Amino acid sequence: MTPTGTRPVIVEAEDVTKTFTTPDGRALPVLEGVGLTLVEGEIVALLGKSGSGKSTLLRCLAGLIAPSQGTVRYRGELLNGANPGVAMVFQSFALLPWLTVQQNVELSLQARGVPEEERADRALKAIDLIGLDGFEGAYPKELSGGMRQRVGFARALVVEPDALFMDEPFSALDVLTAENLRGELVGLWVGREAPVKAILIVTHNIEEAVLLADRILVLSSNPGRIKAELHVDLARPRDRQTAGFEELVDTVYGILTGRDEPPATPSTSERPAPTPTPVTAPLPDVSVGGMAGLLEILIARGGEDGLAEIADELTFEVDDLLPLVDAATMLGLARTIGPRIAVTDAGREFTAADILTSKQLFARYAEENAPLVRTIVTALGRTDDHTLREGFFLDLLRRGFSAEDARSQLETAIDWGRYGELYEYDRDDGRFTLETADGRN
Ligand SMILES: Nc1ncnc2c1ncn2[C@@H]1O[C@H](COP(=O)(O)OP(=O)(O)OP(=O)(O)O)[C@@H](O)[C@H]1O
């Protein structure tokens, strides 16, 4: 994805593919054919669902890991190791607890070979810029989360990098602190006080992307490809309550969930949608109760409403609702129409039913529409005693997920399958057993 105009290019990725090897030697494709250009004067947001490969792409661009295929260039030069023009801010702050604020900030300069006599001066300036004046001698444990992340920013900015890379920098902070810090960052950027020429931020938060970025690149999942590019022309500082802002959030939401046409041509050829499998259509990490709650809220609102409106009223962000919406639509209990969501007839029937009927309905929808649940039911039906160890499913899942994500997929399938009384799961010996109530056994 390339921006329009002729501003100097800082970082350029071409056809980047990254495949990890899992501990048991399997290939895990995470990125495929990603092209991206970061030019001077812009803030770019990389947006995608959890596991879509955003952090992996950022780390490839920062030179922290090498792509399996494709190239990354900094100012035209092929990267061969850490990108010299980039400084990073991490979600976890990544401060050294035994060093003071100033020492933590100076460490970046030391790592870049800045002479000792220059370090203190530059560190103090960066600390001042980021609003930590007076805390130079404090240790990280004495600081709040917001202040620790300010140290994270100071440590990145002190080296005056060409590009500032941020990986979910606000997601470990409480809502208010995060909003303050975002505002201050925008202030520094607009006032040209931040000594950087471009910013790349990884986020799964749509509103954060619209609030900060000039361009939003939306990554698809499994594997991650850039599926859309949006230019954000709203004046800064941006107001979440304006119609323009909400409209853009809605548009991005539609693209992220794959139900709106992207406004830009994807950088790589999109393939026709294959039949969903447990790997290509992962189960959203939500409970049956959560889904039922969303349907009830929708029905109370006349059966259909805008995602942004529902989120607003519940004082959630749209992103918080995404997994619930994904799950309800996967099962056919709701459908999305652009940025709106509507209950389907199946969803109404499920919500109105008594507990026994709702379990039976859920079982049917899950078996028909949730690939992993279907796989488990089918596999259990193929064995003589209708039982299987969890290892069988975990092994299958690990062809497409990390060990942690495979476990989380299985846990969701356990929850859904149990609710629908499709199968039982014995945690003591990790064994699935097909339920007999419906005559399967
Ligand atoms: N070093 C690694 N070895 C094996 N698998 C990895 C490695 N790093 C990441 N992965 C896997 O690659 C996939 C993408 O991970 P990545 O962290 O890039 O996604 P993300 O979009 O940033 O997700 P999130 O928003 O949850 O942080 C995940 O399945 C993750 O488990």
PDBQT file of the ligand as one rigid body, heavy atoms in Angstrom, charges set to zero:
ROOT
HETATM    1  N1  LIG A 501       7.734 -16.103  17.380  1.00  0.00    +0.000 N 
HETATM    2  C1  LIG A 501       6.616 -16.719  17.065  1.00  0.00    +0.000 A 
HETATM    3  N2  LIG A 501       6.565 -18.070  16.886  1.00  0.00    +0.000 NA
HETATM    4  C2  LIG A 501       5.438 -18.714  16.550  1.00  0.00    +0.000 A 
HETATM    5  N3  LIG A 501       4.260 -18.083  16.361  1.00  0.00    +0.000 NA
HETATM    6  C3  LIG A 501       4.221 -16.746  16.518  1.00  0.00    +0.000 A 
HETATM    7  C4  LIG A 501       5.383 -15.996  16.887  1.00  0.00    +0.000 A 
HETATM    8  N4  LIG A 501       5.034 -14.682  16.965  1.00  0.00    +0.000 NA
HETATM    9  C5  LIG A 501       3.722 -14.627  16.674  1.00  0.00    +0.000 A 
HETATM   10  N5  LIG A 501       3.234 -15.847  16.407  1.00  0.00    +0.000 N 
HETATM   11  C6  LIG A 501       1.852 -16.182  16.023  1.00  0.00    +0.000 C 
HETATM   12  O1  LIG A 501       1.549 -15.396  14.879  1.00  0.00    +0.000 OA
HETATM   13  C7  LIG A 501       0.181 -15.001  14.890  1.00  0.00    +0.000 C 
HETATM   14  C8  LIG A 501       0.097 -13.508  14.732  1.00  0.00    +0.000 C 
HETATM   15  O2  LIG A 501       0.626 -12.896  15.899  1.00  0.00    +0.000 OA
HETATM   16  P1  LIG A 501       0.756 -11.314  16.067  1.00  0.00    +0.000 P 
HETATM   17  O3  LIG A 501       1.166 -11.069  17.481  1.00  0.00    +0.000 OA
HETATM   18  O4  LIG A 501       1.594 -10.760  14.987  1.00  0.00    +0.000 OA
HETATM   19  O5  LIG A 501      -0.766 -10.864  15.825  1.00  0.00    +0.000 OA
HETATM   20  P2  LIG A 501      -1.461  -9.512  16.229  1.00  0.00    +0.000 P 
HETATM   21  O6  LIG A 501      -2.365  -9.159  15.101  1.00  0.00    +0.000 OA
HETATM   22  O7  LIG A 501      -0.449  -8.499  16.656  1.00  0.00    +0.000 OA
HETATM   23  O8  LIG A 501      -2.334 -10.006  17.464  1.00  0.00    +0.000 OA
HETATM   24  P3  LIG A 501      -2.717  -9.268  18.847  1.00  0.00    +0.000 P 
HETATM   25  O9  LIG A 501      -3.599  -8.113  18.483  1.00  0.00    +0.000 OA
HETATM   26  O10 LIG A 501      -3.469 -10.346  19.582  1.00  0.00    +0.000 OA
HETATM   27  O11 LIG A 501      -1.427  -8.879  19.491  1.00  0.00    +0.000 OA
HETATM   28  C9  LIG A 501      -0.396 -15.535  16.191  1.00  0.00    +0.000 C 
HETATM   29  O12 LIG A 501      -1.047 -16.747  15.918  1.00  0.00    +0.000 OA
HETATM   30  C10 LIG A 501       0.825 -15.744  17.052  1.00  0.00    +0.000 C 
HETATM   31  O13 LIG A 501       0.593 -16.752  18.005  1.00  0.00    +0.000 OA
ENDROOT
TORSDOF 0
